[in-house]
Amino acid sequence: MEQQDREHMQKIAKRSIAIAAGSVTAVFAIGLFLIYIMANQVMAGACENTVDSRSEQPVKGEYDYVQFSRNCGATAGYSYHLSLVDSGDGSVKGKGNLYVSDRPFQVRWLDERTIQVIGGSERHLKQETERKGVRVIYVYPSD
């Protein structure tokens, strides 16, 4: 009987240790995840967006494009962005939702459903070809 009691107690001890180790690991992982989320929010808040131009969609006027530069401090420098936003939306937050480049570019409406981006960099960081039913065409002039 004592042998069975000892074996039973050993099983309980092993299970308890496994549960404790798993709990500590889970708490540690959740803590790291929360630190990662907070660091991303702090870093995103460290950037400053400056609107360079804004233009309302021809005819319908449902959307505006907003061209802006983004300064994220001395180590990151400037980047150049283009977003499509609801008409009248007064602010741009975060990165561009259409185009992000390391060089300045020009932009214009070709018609009510097409935006043309001229210049920028073929080494873009983001390049969408459509958003909310509006097409984006990119033209990279040869140097």
Stockholm file with secondary structure:
# STOCKHOLM 1.0

chainA/1-143         MEQQDREHMQKIAKRSIAIAAGSVTAVFAIGLFLIYIMANQVMAGACENTVDSRSEQPVKGEYDYVQFSRNCGATAGYSYHLSLVDSGDGSVKGKGNLYVSDRPFQVRWLDERTIQVIGGSERHLKQETERKGVRVIYVYPSD
#=GR chainA/1-143 SS CHHHHHHHHHHHHHHHHHHHHHHHHHHHHHHHHHHHHHHHHHHHHTCEEEEEEEEECTTTCCEEEEEEEEECCTTTCEEEEEEEEETTCCCCCSSCSSEEESSCEEEEEEETTEEEEEESCTTCSEECSEETTEEEEEECCCC
#=GC SS_cons         CHHHHHHHHHHHHHHHHHHHHHHHHHHHHHHHHHHHHHHHHHHHHTCEEEEEEEEECTTTCCEEEEEEEEECCTTTCEEEEEEEEETTCCCCCSSCSSEEESSCEEEEEEETTEEEEEESCTTCSEECSEETTEEEEEECCCC
//
